[in-house]
């Protein structure tokens, strides 16, 4: 038997990133150069006619470690993985941009993200909670993608 780890197409990656409620594990660079890793809820936005992945969005609050790190050094990595056999993962390296003082945008994205993770019924309440005073929208622009599916599959 040969072991294989097929790469994924952009369409397959988009489908995987939009599937279910996988959390992203976001890595930012701390002041001392070490990494800070936290789980995040996110959504992917893209145009079907583009051959790039699109952008990832999440919300956070000014003063959080991840927001402070991004303001100082906007390089990030995020890993999203399916922890059930045969195992799939997508790791994205890129740059992050904070959008401050745009509460309507933050509310829109926070509600959209909440709908994905909490369902339509609770999305408005979670959206409002996660878009309050000090909330910011973060946009991730991918610069490199590593994606492998069916890691534990045997041919």
C-alpha positions in Angstrom: 0.0 0.0 0.0 1.2 3.5 -0.8 0.6 6.3 1.6 -0.6 9.5 -0.1 -1.5 13.1 1.0 -3.2 14.8 -1.9 -3.1 18.5 -2.2 -6.4 20.3 -2.4 -7.7 22.7 -5.1 -9.0 26.2 -4.2 -12.5 24.9 -4.6 -11.9 22.0 -2.2 -10.2 24.3 0.3 -13.1 26.8 0.2 -15.6 24.0 0.7 -13.6 22.6 3.6 -13.2 26.1 5.3 -17.0 26.7 5.0 -17.9 23.2 6.3 -19.5 23.0 9.7 -18.1 24.8 12.7 -14.3 24.1 12.6 -12.5 26.6 14.7 -9.3 28.3 13.4 -6.2 28.2 15.5 -4.7 31.6 14.9 -1.0 32.3 15.5 0.3 35.8 16.0 3.7 37.1 16.8 4.3 38.3 20.3 6.6 41.2 21.2 9.5 38.8 22.1 9.1 37.0 18.7 7.4 33.9 20.2 4.0 32.8 19.0 0.6 33.3 20.6 -2.0 30.7 19.5 -5.7 31.0 20.1 -8.9 29.5 18.7 -11.2 31.8 16.7 -14.5 31.6 15.0 -14.2 32.9 11.4 -15.9 33.1 8.0 -14.4 33.0 4.5 -15.5 35.4 1.8 -14.6 35.0 -1.8 -15.8 35.6 -5.4 -16.5 32.5 -7.4 -14.8 33.9 -10.5 -11.5 34.5 -8.6 -8.8 31.9 -8.5 -7.4 33.0 -5.1 -8.8 31.8 -1.9 -10.5 35.0 -0.7 -10.2 36.6 2.7 -10.9 35.3 6.2 -12.7 37.5 8.7 -13.1 37.3 12.5 -13.8 39.8 15.3 -11.9 40.5 18.5 -11.5 43.4 20.9 -8.8 46.1 21.1 -6.6 45.2 24.0 -6.7 41.5 23.4 -3.3 39.9 23.0 -4.1 38.9 19.4 -5.2 42.5 18.5 -2.1 44.0 20.1 0.1 41.5 18.3 -1.5 42.2 14.9 -1.2 46.0 15.4 2.6 45.6 16.0 3.3 42.8 13.5 0.5 41.8 11.0 2.0 38.4 10.0 -0.3 35.6 11.0 -0.9 31.9 10.5 -4.1 30.0 10.9 -4.7 26.3 10.9 -8.1 24.7 10.4 -8.3 20.9 10.8 -10.8 18.1 10.8 -9.9 15.9 13.7 -11.8 12.9 12.5 -10.3 10.2 10.2 -9.1 10.3 7.5 -8.0 13.9 8.7 -7.8 17.0 6.6 -6.1 20.4 7.4 -5.6 23.8 5.8 -2.8 26.1 7.1 -2.9 29.7 5.9 0.0 32.2 6.2 -0.9 35.8 5.6 -1.3 39.3 6.8 -4.0 40.7 9.0 -5.6 44.1 9.0 -7.7 45.6 11.9 -10.7 47.7 11.1 -11.5 50.0 14.0 -14.4 52.4 14.4 -16.6 50.7 12.0 -19.3 49.3 14.3 -21.8 48.6 11.6 -19.3 46.5 9.8 -18.2 44.7 13.0 -21.9 44.0 13.8 -22.5 42.6 10.3 -19.5 40.3 10.4 -20.0 39.3 14.1 -23.6 38.3 13.3 -22.6 36.4 10.2 -19.9 34.5 12.2 -22.3 33.8 15.0 -24.8 32.4 12.6 -22.3 29.9 11.5 -21.2 28.8 14.9 -24.4 29.3 17.0 -27.2 29.0 14.5 -29.7 31.5 13.2 -31.7 31.7 16.4 -28.8 33.0 18.5 -26.9 34.8 15.9 -28.3 38.3 16.6 -27.5 38.1 20.3 -24.0 36.8 19.8 -23.4 39.3 17.0 -24.4 42.2 19.3 -22.3 40.8 22.1 -19.2 40.4 19.9 -19.5 43.8 18.3 -19.8 46.0 21.4 -17.5 48.7 22.7 -13.9 48.1 21.6 -14.7 45.4 19.0 -12.8 45.3 15.8 -13.0 43.4 12.5 -9.9 41.5 11.4 -9.3 40.7 7.7 -6.8 38.0 6.8 -5.3 38.1 3.3 -3.6 34.8 2.6 -0.1 34.8 1.1 0.6 31.0 1.3 -1.7 28.0 1.7 -0.8 24.4 2.7 -3.7 22.0 2.4 -3.9 18.3 2.6 -6.8 15.9 2.7 -7.3 12.3 3.7 -4.0 12.3 5.5 -4.6 8.9 7.1 -6.2 7.3 4.0 -4.5 4.2 2.4 -4.6 3.7 -1.3 
